[in-house]
Structure formats: C-alpha cells, structure tokens
Amino acid sequence: MEEEYLKRVMITSVLVVLAVLVFLITKPIILPLVFGLILVVVFAPMHDWLLKIVKSQTLSASIICVLLILVIVLPFWFLTPILIQQSFNIYQTSQQIDIMIPLKELFPSFFASDQFSNEISSIISNFITKVTNAFVNSLSQLIINFPTISLQFFVVFFTFFYVLRDKEYFIEYAKNIIPFAKDVKEKLFKSSKEMIFSVIFGQVFIGIIQGVAVSLGFFIFGINNAWLFSLLAVLAGIFPIIGTTIVWLPIVIYLFIAGNTTSAIGITFFGIFSNFIDNIIRPIFVSRFAHMHPLPILIGMVGGVFYFGILGFILGPLIIAYAFIMIEIYRGKQITGIFIHENLK
C-alpha cells in the first residue's frame, strides 16, 4: 500500500514538473496556438464541405490554409504603405489647421474668452497629434517586428493546418483527458463552439460589415485619406461599445463646418445604416447563437481585450462561460441559469 502511494506521489510530481516545463516552453507562443485553434473551429464546416469534394483531409486543409494566408497577407502587404502615408498626411494637416476658427463660428459665446479658446485648441491639437503618432508608430512596429510577427503567423498556420486535418483525433483525445461526466464534456465543447462562432460572426464579422458600410460613404463622396478612415471604422466597429460613430461623426462635423453639406449628409446616411447593423442585428445574433446573456459577453470582450489583446474578444467570453459552467457543476445543478441557458428569449 505504501509502495503504491509512493508511486502515485512520484508520478504526480513528475507530471507537475513536466506541466510547468511545457508551460514555460509554450508561453511565448500560447496566443498564436490559441488563435490557430480558434481558426480551426471557424473553418471546420468549410473543411468538412470541401472534404466531400476533394476526398483528402490533407488537400482540403491545405487549400483552406493557402486561401487564409492570401486573405491575411495580401491586404497587409499592399495597404501598409498606403496607411502609413495617409497617417502622415493627416498629421501634417492637423498641424496646419486652426480648429478654433470653425468652432468659434459655430459657438461664439462659448469661445468668447481667448484664454479658454487657446486651452481648448491646445488640448485638441495634442489629442490629434498623439492619436496620429500612435497609429503611425503601430504600423511602423509591424514592419520593424516583421520577423517576430512572421514566426507567430507560422505557428498559427502550422497549428491550424494540422489540427484542422486531424481534428477528430484531437477532439477525441481532449474529451478523454477532461475529468468530467460525458454530458458536461459535451456542454463544454458545445459552449466553446457556440461562443467562438457568436463572437467571430456576431462581433468581428458584423463589425467589419459596419466599417465597410461607412467606408463606402468615404469613397463615394471622395473623402481624403479614405483608406485610413476605413480601417479605423472597421476597428471601431469590431470593438464593443465604441462603434463606427467615433470615426464618421467627426468627419461629418468637419464637412458641415467646411460647407460640404452634400457629402456630410451622404456619410451621415451610411453612418446611421452602420449603427442600425450594430444596434439591431449584433445583439440578437450574439445572444441567440451563444445561448448566453449579453452582459457577460460584453464584460468578457472588454476585459479580455485589456488583458489578452485582440484575442481577448474571444478568450474573455469563453473564460466567463466556462466559469459559469464550473459554478453550476460545483453546485450540482443543471448547466442552465440566468446567464447561460438553452433558449434565450
């Protein structure tokens, strides 16, 4: 009996040491690995459909992987120089324009004091300078850190290809090592899949559609530096709470002040349409698909972005979903409740 106990202690100790070593080895690439796994969940239906045509797991996974690389790499390659140039253009323009002139014309009584006007002008100029500098620095860092970013993308696509090709084996292995009952395992996998799909398509995809809708207005009405504003609109559309309004509304105000009323009204129309997509379609899609209350989803997205970066969009809601599931398991209840339930109305 004592010998059996010692064996278990030794095995447990070795497993703990190995787990720590594995964590230290994979720590620099944990986020690329997770991103690769998320892509597998998103593109698994496409892989299954393509597999019926090509009849080869390797060929199907290879085709999807190549297409995904082209979709990510080509826009980055062609748009980065344009975005950097347009960022410099906006920075130079912001240094030459006296923003207080149109503001004084619109609100003469509010800006009657020269000292107050100068302070407001300084604050606005500093804000514009910091924003444009931060954006240019971010794009520059992408170029400077190109070797590191390339290695991380290699890990993403390496993980994506092999897990997508052999996903049945990975799923079966994961289910075998999870120490829960069968129904709990099924719920965990189902919740993970639903949450990833709801965030990817309900948050990211719809956010991109919002940004594209506003971008059409920028290009149709000939807004200067439209590519840069389009990218900002897409990013703002993806982020929770912020929305594309933070991009198109200042442009509309500037156009009205400049006397370009037609363009201002036109972009306002596209902006309102973008907000319609955000306020009507997104909440319904996310909450209904994930079977999860919108509040923890929103909290998970916002907190996840602060802690994990851009991947926090998905990791945050997933972690909160798992936390609620574990609470229900601990309580010995069914995995339902106010925050996670089967038929959210």
Rosetta blueprint (number, residue, H / E / L):
1 M L
2 E H
3 E H
4 E H
5 Y H
6 L H
7 K H
8 R H
9 V H
10 M H
11 I H
12 T H
13 S H
14 V H
15 L H
16 V H
17 V H
18 L H
19 A H
20 V H
21 L H
22 V H
23 F H
24 L H
25 I H
26 T H
27 K H
28 P H
29 I H
30 I H
31 L H
32 P H
33 L H
34 V H
35 F H
36 G H
37 L H
38 I H
39 L H
40 V H
41 V H
42 V H
43 F H
44 A H
45 P H
46 M H
47 H H
48 D H
49 W H
50 L H
51 L H
52 K H
53 I H
54 V H
55 K L
56 S L
57 Q H
58 T H
59 L H
60 S H
61 A H
62 S H
63 I H
64 I H
65 C H
66 V H
67 L H
68 L H
69 I H
70 L H
71 V H
72 I H
73 V H
74 L H
75 P H
76 F H
77 W H
78 F H
79 L H
80 T H
81 P H
82 I H
83 L H
84 I H
85 Q H
86 Q H
87 S H
88 F H
89 N H
90 I H
91 Y H
92 Q H
93 T H
94 S H
95 Q H
96 Q H
97 I L
98 D L
99 I L
100 M H
101 I H
102 P H
103 L H
104 K H
105 E H
106 L H
107 F L
108 P L
109 S L
110 F L
111 F L
112 A L
113 S L
114 D H
115 Q H
116 F H
117 S H
118 N H
119 E H
120 I H
121 S H
122 S H
123 I H
124 I H
125 S H
126 N H
127 F H
128 I H
129 T H
130 K H
131 V H
132 T H
133 N H
134 A H
135 F H
136 V H
137 N H
138 S H
139 L H
140 S H
141 Q H
142 L H
143 I H
144 I H
145 N L
146 F H
147 P H
148 T H
149 I H
150 S H
151 L H
152 Q H
153 F H
154 F H
155 V H
156 V H
157 F H
158 F H
159 T H
160 F H
161 F H
162 Y H
163 V H
164 L H
165 R H
166 D L
167 K H
168 E H
169 Y H
170 F H
171 I H
172 E H
173 Y H
174 A H
175 K H
176 N H
177 I H
178 I L
179 P L
180 F L
181 A L
182 K H
183 D H
184 V H
185 K H
186 E H
187 K H
188 L H
189 F H
190 K H
191 S H
192 S H
193 K H
194 E H
195 M H
196 I H
197 F H
198 S H
199 V H
200 I H
201 F H
202 G H
203 Q H
204 V H
205 F H
206 I H
207 G H
208 I H
209 I H
210 Q H
211 G H
212 V H
213 A H
214 V H
215 S H
216 L H
217 G H
218 F H
219 F H
220 I H
221 F L
222 G L
223 I L
224 N L
225 N L
226 A H
227 W H
228 L H
229 F H
230 S H
231 L H
232 L H
233 A H
234 V H
235 L H
236 A H
237 G H
238 I H
239 F L
240 P L
241 I L
242 I L
243 G L
244 T L
245 T H
246 I H
247 V H
248 W H
249 L H
250 P H
251 I H
252 V H
253 I H
254 Y H
255 L H
256 F H
257 I H
258 A H
259 G L
260 N L
261 T H
262 T H
263 S H
264 A H
265 I H
266 G H
267 I H
268 T H
269 F H
270 F H
271 G H
272 I H
273 F H
274 S H
275 N H
276 F H
277 I H
278 D H
279 N H
280 I H
281 I H
282 R H
283 P H
284 I H
285 F H
286 V H
287 S H
288 R H
289 F H
290 A H
291 H L
292 M E
293 H L
294 P H
295 L H
296 P H
297 I H
298 L H
299 I H
300 G H
301 M H
302 V H
303 G H
304 G H
305 V H
306 F H
307 Y H
308 F H
309 G H
310 I H
311 L H
312 G H
313 F H
314 I H
315 L H
316 G H
317 P H
318 L H
319 I H
320 I H
321 A H
322 Y H
323 A H
324 F H
325 I H
326 M H
327 I H
328 E H
329 I H
330 Y H
331 R H
332 G L
333 K L
334 Q L
335 I L
336 T L
337 G L
338 I L
339 F L
340 I E
341 H L
342 E L
343 N L
344 L L
345 K L
